Structure formats: structure tokens, C-alpha cells
Amino acid sequence: MEKKKTFAVRVTQSNQFSRKFLIEAKNGVKAKQIVIGMISEMPLDQRLGTFDGTHLAFEVAEENDFKYHFQLAPPIIEPQVAGSSGNFSIDDRKLKRAFAQVLMRFREQRGKTLRQVAKEAKLAVATLNDIENAKQGVRLTNAFRIAAALGKSPDDFIRLVIHEYLLITTKSPG
């Protein structure tokens, strides 16, 4: 009986972002199959802005050799926003709206009330209500708490907000 090893599987989509998974498997092929299964089990609407199944690249190595096979740091997402040569501006109103839409979508999908999410995120209900109605911005610490309360990793949640922001900025001028 072949002993299981720990494999590092890096999945990259369209050279924009990547995620490293550590998988116990008999071989690299099996490790890759496990990761593909994990991604495909998640409903597509919950993967919006992350692994939607298009242009996925997989790299597999034993965990000990991982650092020699590919770079550990994920590529940086650089959204195309107004400005030039590194100077850009963010529309605060649209960013608040993007965060609010992602928050509301996941809260409703999970069947949670504002009160439940606020309690889990250690926020006042009024504060969360203002955030969900795009009346108030959110501090990074609170964004992470909100993501956790909704069962999302902070990086996935922020990617979804970025994706929503880009959709909003390309749809409407204001």
C-alpha cells in the first residue's frame, strides 16, 4: 500500500490570482483531482470572481519541493482604474455599493439576518445596516469579521468586492 504524501497544488486563473492548497494524496495526479473536485463542488455563483472554471492552470509538487517548483506569492491583481502611471482614484461611493452588494448577496444566500451577522462579526446592527445600505464604509478589520461571519475567507470576499466594483464602474458613470 502506497503511503500518502502532502502535495502543494497551486491553482491560477487567467494569470490573475492563485491559491495554494495542501492535499494529502498518494500522488500528484490524485492531489490535483481532489482540488478540482473541491472547486467544482462549490456553486458557480459563490465562485464569481474566483475559480469560475475558465483558464485554470494547476501546478503540483510535493510540499517539501514546493518552493523550488514555483513562486509562493500569488500574482498581484491590478484592476484597470482611472488614472495613469500608478496614479488612480477610487470612487468611494461605488466601492461602498460594491461591498454592500456582496454583503447582502451572501447574507441572503446563507439565510442570515442582519442581527445574526452583526453578532458574529461583533458589530452593532445599525453599523452593519449602514454598511449594507452603502451609507458607511467599512474598516479592513470589520471586513474580515463580516467575511468570516458569512463563511467566506477574507481574500475571497475582497476579490468578490473588487469584481463587483469593476462591474459597477464599467456599467455606470455615477
C-alpha positions as a Markdown table, in Angstrom:
| # | Residue | x | y | z |
|---|---|---|---|---|
| 1 | Met | 0.0 | 0.0 | 0.0 |
| 2 | Glu | 1.4 | 3.3 | -1.1 |
| 3 | Lys | 1.9 | 5.9 | 1.6 |
| 4 | Lys | 0.2 | 9.2 | 1.3 |
| 5 | Lys | 2.3 | 12.4 | 1.0 |
| 6 | Thr | 1.5 | 16.0 | 1.3 |
| 7 | Phe | 1.3 | 17.8 | -2.0 |
| 8 | Ala | 1.1 | 21.5 | -2.7 |
| 9 | Val | -1.3 | 22.4 | -5.5 |
| 10 | Arg | -1.3 | 25.9 | -6.8 |
| 11 | Val | -4.3 | 26.9 | -9.0 |
| 12 | Thr | -4.1 | 30.0 | -11.0 |
| 13 | Gln | -6.9 | 31.5 | -13.1 |
| 14 | Ser | -6.1 | 33.6 | -16.2 |
| 15 | Asn | -2.8 | 34.7 | -14.6 |
| 16 | Gln | -4.7 | 37.0 | -12.2 |
| 17 | Phe | -4.8 | 35.2 | -8.9 |
| 18 | Ser | -3.9 | 32.0 | -7.4 |
| 19 | Arg | -4.4 | 29.9 | -4.3 |
| 20 | Lys | -2.3 | 27.2 | -2.7 |
| 21 | Phe | -3.9 | 24.0 | -1.4 |
| 22 | Leu | -2.1 | 21.4 | 0.8 |
| 23 | Ile | -3.5 | 18.0 | 0.0 |
| 24 | Glu | -2.8 | 14.5 | 1.4 |
| 25 | Ala | -2.7 | 12.1 | -1.5 |
| 26 | Lys | -0.9 | 9.1 | -2.9 |
| 27 | Asn | 0.5 | 11.1 | -5.9 |
| 28 | Gly | 0.4 | 14.4 | -7.6 |
| 29 | Val | -2.3 | 13.4 | -10.1 |
| 30 | Lys | -4.7 | 12.4 | -7.3 |
| 31 | Ala | -3.9 | 15.6 | -5.4 |
| 32 | Lys | -4.9 | 17.7 | -8.5 |
| 33 | Gln | -8.1 | 15.6 | -8.9 |
| 34 | Ile | -9.0 | 16.3 | -5.2 |
| 35 | Val | -8.6 | 20.1 | -5.7 |
| 36 | Ile | -10.6 | 20.1 | -9.0 |
| 37 | Gly | -13.4 | 18.2 | -7.1 |
| 38 | Met | -13.3 | 20.8 | -4.2 |
| 39 | Ile | -13.6 | 23.7 | -6.7 |
| 40 | Ser | -16.3 | 22.0 | -8.8 |
| 41 | Glu | -18.5 | 21.2 | -5.7 |
| 42 | Met | -18.9 | 24.9 | -4.9 |
| 43 | Pro | -21.9 | 26.5 | -6.8 |
| 44 | Leu | -20.7 | 28.8 | -9.6 |
| 45 | Asp | -22.5 | 31.9 | -8.2 |
| 46 | Gln | -20.4 | 31.5 | -5.0 |
| 47 | Arg | -17.2 | 31.4 | -7.0 |
| 48 | Leu | -17.9 | 34.6 | -9.0 |
| 49 | Gly | -14.6 | 36.4 | -9.2 |
| 50 | Thr | -12.6 | 33.4 | -8.1 |
| 51 | Phe | -12.3 | 30.0 | -9.7 |
| 52 | Asp | -15.2 | 30.0 | -12.3 |
| 53 | Gly | -13.7 | 27.1 | -14.2 |
| 54 | Thr | -12.1 | 29.1 | -17.1 |
| 55 | His | -8.4 | 29.3 | -17.8 |
| 56 | Leu | -7.2 | 27.3 | -14.8 |
| 57 | Ala | -3.6 | 26.3 | -14.5 |
| 58 | Phe | -2.5 | 23.7 | -12.0 |
| 59 | Glu | 1.0 | 23.2 | -10.6 |
| 60 | Val | 1.7 | 20.3 | -8.3 |
| 61 | Ala | 4.7 | 19.4 | -6.2 |
| 62 | Glu | 5.5 | 17.6 | -3.0 |
| 63 | Glu | 5.2 | 20.1 | -0.2 |
| 64 | Asn | 9.0 | 19.8 | 0.6 |
| 65 | Asp | 9.8 | 20.7 | -3.0 |
| 66 | Phe | 7.1 | 23.3 | -3.4 |
| 67 | Lys | 9.3 | 26.4 | -3.1 |
| 68 | Tyr | 11.6 | 25.1 | -5.8 |
| 69 | His | 8.9 | 24.4 | -8.3 |
| 70 | Phe | 7.1 | 27.7 | -8.3 |
| 71 | Gln | 6.8 | 31.1 | -6.7 |
| 72 | Leu | 5.0 | 31.1 | -3.4 |
| 73 | Ala | 3.5 | 34.6 | -3.7 |
| 74 | Pro | 0.3 | 34.9 | -5.7 |
| 75 | Pro | 0.3 | 37.3 | -8.6 |
| 76 | Ile | -1.0 | 40.8 | -7.9 |
| 77 | Ile | -4.4 | 41.8 | -9.2 |
| 78 | Glu | -4.1 | 45.2 | -10.8 |
| 79 | Pro | -7.6 | 46.4 | -11.8 |
| 80 | Gln | -7.7 | 48.9 | -14.6 |
| 81 | Val | -8.9 | 52.1 | -13.0 |
| 82 | Ala | -8.9 | 55.7 | -14.0 |
| 83 | Gly | -5.6 | 57.4 | -14.0 |
| 84 | Ser | -2.1 | 56.8 | -15.4 |
| 85 | Ser | 1.4 | 55.8 | -14.3 |
| 86 | Gly | 0.3 | 54.4 | -11.0 |
| 87 | Asn | -1.9 | 57.3 | -10.0 |
| 88 | Phe | -5.5 | 56.2 | -9.8 |
| 89 | Ser | -8.6 | 57.2 | -7.9 |
| 90 | Ile | -11.2 | 55.0 | -6.3 |
| 91 | Asp | -14.8 | 56.1 | -6.3 |
| 92 | Asp | -15.7 | 55.7 | -2.6 |
| 93 | Arg | -19.5 | 55.7 | -3.3 |
| 94 | Lys | -19.1 | 52.8 | -5.8 |
| 95 | Leu | -16.8 | 50.9 | -3.6 |
| 96 | Lys | -19.3 | 51.2 | -0.7 |
| 97 | Arg | -22.0 | 50.0 | -3.1 |
| 98 | Ala | -19.9 | 47.0 | -4.3 |
| 99 | Phe | -19.2 | 45.9 | -0.7 |
| 100 | Ala | -22.8 | 46.3 | 0.2 |
| 101 | Gln | -24.0 | 44.2 | -2.7 |
| 102 | Val | -21.6 | 41.4 | -1.9 |
| 103 | Leu | -22.5 | 41.5 | 1.8 |
| 104 | Met | -26.2 | 41.4 | 1.0 |
| 105 | Arg | -25.9 | 38.6 | -1.6 |
| 106 | Phe | -24.0 | 36.3 | 0.8 |
| 107 | Arg | -26.1 | 37.2 | 3.8 |
| 108 | Glu | -29.3 | 36.3 | 1.9 |
| 109 | Gln | -27.8 | 33.2 | 0.4 |
| 110 | Arg | -26.9 | 32.0 | 3.8 |
| 111 | Gly | -30.4 | 32.8 | 5.1 |
| 112 | Lys | -28.9 | 35.0 | 7.9 |
| 113 | Thr | -30.5 | 38.2 | 9.4 |
| 114 | Leu | -28.6 | 41.4 | 9.8 |
| 115 | Arg | -28.7 | 40.8 | 13.6 |
| 116 | Gln | -27.1 | 37.3 | 13.2 |
| 117 | Val | -24.2 | 38.6 | 11.0 |
| 118 | Ala | -23.7 | 41.6 | 13.2 |
| 119 | Lys | -23.4 | 39.4 | 16.3 |
| 120 | Glu | -21.0 | 37.0 | 14.7 |
| 121 | Ala | -18.9 | 39.9 | 13.3 |
| 122 | Lys | -19.0 | 41.8 | 16.6 |
| 123 | Leu | -20.6 | 44.9 | 15.1 |
| 124 | Ala | -23.7 | 46.9 | 16.0 |
| 125 | Val | -26.7 | 46.1 | 13.9 |
| 126 | Ala | -27.1 | 49.7 | 13.0 |
| 127 | Thr | -23.5 | 49.8 | 11.7 |
| 128 | Leu | -23.9 | 46.7 | 9.6 |
| 129 | Asn | -27.2 | 48.1 | 8.3 |
| 130 | Asp | -25.4 | 51.3 | 7.2 |
| 131 | Ile | -22.7 | 49.2 | 5.5 |
| 132 | Glu | -25.2 | 47.0 | 3.7 |
| 133 | Asn | -27.1 | 50.1 | 2.5 |
| 134 | Ala | -23.8 | 51.7 | 1.3 |
| 135 | Lys | -24.2 | 54.6 | 3.7 |
| 136 | Gln | -21.0 | 53.8 | 5.5 |
| 137 | Gly | -17.6 | 52.4 | 4.5 |
| 138 | Val | -16.0 | 49.5 | 6.3 |
| 139 | Arg | -12.7 | 49.1 | 8.1 |
| 140 | Leu | -10.5 | 46.3 | 7.0 |
| 141 | Thr | -10.8 | 44.5 | 10.4 |
| 142 | Asn | -14.6 | 44.6 | 10.1 |
| 143 | Ala | -14.5 | 43.5 | 6.5 |
| 144 | Phe | -12.6 | 40.4 | 7.7 |
| 145 | Arg | -15.1 | 39.8 | 10.5 |
| 146 | Ile | -18.0 | 40.2 | 8.1 |
| 147 | Ala | -16.4 | 37.7 | 5.7 |
| 148 | Ala | -15.9 | 35.2 | 8.5 |
| 149 | Ala | -19.5 | 35.6 | 9.7 |
| 150 | Leu | -20.7 | 34.8 | 6.2 |
| 151 | Gly | -18.4 | 31.7 | 5.9 |
| 152 | Lys | -16.1 | 33.2 | 3.4 |
| 153 | Ser | -12.3 | 33.7 | 3.6 |
| 154 | Pro | -11.3 | 37.4 | 3.7 |
| 155 | Asp | -9.3 | 37.1 | 0.4 |
| 156 | Asp | -12.3 | 35.5 | -1.5 |
| 157 | Phe | -14.6 | 38.1 | -0.1 |
| 158 | Ile | -12.4 | 41.0 | -1.0 |
| 159 | Arg | -11.9 | 39.5 | -4.5 |
| 160 | Leu | -15.6 | 39.5 | -4.9 |
| 161 | Val | -15.9 | 43.1 | -3.8 |
| 162 | Ile | -13.2 | 44.0 | -6.3 |
| 163 | His | -15.0 | 42.1 | -9.0 |
| 164 | Glu | -18.3 | 43.9 | -8.1 |
| 165 | Tyr | -16.6 | 47.2 | -8.0 |
| 166 | Leu | -15.2 | 46.7 | -11.5 |
| 167 | Leu | -18.7 | 45.7 | -12.8 |
| 168 | Ile | -20.2 | 48.8 | -11.2 |
| 169 | Thr | -17.5 | 51.1 | -12.6 |
| 170 | Thr | -17.9 | 49.7 | -16.1 |
| 171 | Lys | -21.7 | 49.8 | -16.1 |
| 172 | Ser | -22.5 | 53.3 | -14.9 |
| 173 | Pro | -20.8 | 56.7 | -14.9 |
| 174 | Gly | -22.0 | 57.6 | -11.4 |
